[in-house]
Amino acid sequence: MVRLITHNLLACHAKDCNTNNFPLAFKDVQLEIREAEFNPEFLRGFLPKLEWTALVDTAKQLGDTSLPVEQPEMLDDEFLKNLHHVLLEIHVEEGSMTCPNCGHVYPILNGIPNMLLAEHEIG
Amino acid sequence: MAPRTLQSATVEGDPGVYEDQNVHMIYEEIASHFSSTRYKPWPIIADFLASLTTGWVGLDSGTGNGKYLPLPADRPGEVWTIGLDRSKNLLDIARRAGSTGIVREVVVGNVLDNPWRPGIFDYAISIATIHHLATHERRCSAVKRLLESVSPNQGRVLIYVWAIEQDELSKRKVVEDQDPTPTIGKDVVVPWVLSTQQTAVTEKCATPRVYNRYYHMFAKGELVGLVNEAARELGLQVEPKAESTTKNIRGVEVVQDGWERSNYYVELKLWQT
């Protein structure tokens, strides 16, 4: 289950791939929606660490357009609930993630992304 | 029963290949039985996780069956720990860790890699993992990856490794008592006995299978020494943050270190000016 909470933290780590290596682009995904308990205090604390544009764009690619392009100043309940859904309830079960810089493909199998590299790809 | 003396190990050839054969492949095989024996969190780790600030996100590097992912149990959803491990079979268990039905976040990866935005985590834990790396350099690299994965400003790190000094209740004894105060750890293999009931139904062999996992058992002071070396190589000062400070200094404070029930541990906090 790569959810966007994890996807927003992952970056390509192939050898010599240090710039423009985030966010990884989802491809051929199968999604599953699972309800999770809403915790607004967690979201408020986590918000400053998010790469906002990457989150909004990736959510859009997965078919969710509920988030505003600019992070709002007022964190009302409606916004936090949309953010909660995008970060914690959309599970990418199958598919892959491609590095925008070097094109390395990280597969997702049974909901678990595989970030291992072959020996010669390690930086 | 008298403690069993462990067989010493000799790491030969490429250490990565050696770890594949003597650590990773074994955990894939014993995952389910291993997991059924690993459910009780150690107190210092539970306390560390209970002290985290709401909204924090952390990395459990070498999460195994994910037993620390649901903690702190009384504040579900207030912090998120993401589990990383080499063993897919253990991660299949880890993603369901805890009895609540909540799905955890887990990633297949090597603790020597950093597939994350730099310094993005608020905390990182590495429990009973670094002792599976087959050389001093690789253990040092693993510590560096932990220091790089957390916020340079306030990141917290907790590391646990097996100690040569096993407690009296342990079934294991690491070395014969030739050297009462070793300063360097010992490379050993620790047997895992998988009885026939626990292996696959198709398995025909009648005798239990024994898997010898590689461990580097740490000597007293060795873990803190490793942290010092890793920090120096990253240009970090190893001391508490001073009151009056010059700009642009980065450091790491050893918050606590010690021995708890057959393990050495160290807790760290990063700082910058």
Interface residues (C-beta under 8 A of the other chain):
Chain A: M1 V2 R3 I5 T6 L9 L10 A11 C12 H13 F22 R34 A36 E37 N39 E41 F42 L43 R44 G45 F46 L47 K49 E51 H91 N110 G111 I112 P113 N114 M115 L116 L117 E119 I122
Chain B: G16 T53 T54 G55 W56 V57 P76 G77 E78 V79 W80 I82 L84 R86 K88 L91 D92 R95 I102 V103 E105 V106 V107 V108 G109 N110 L112 D113 N114 P115 W116 R117 P118 I120 F121 D122
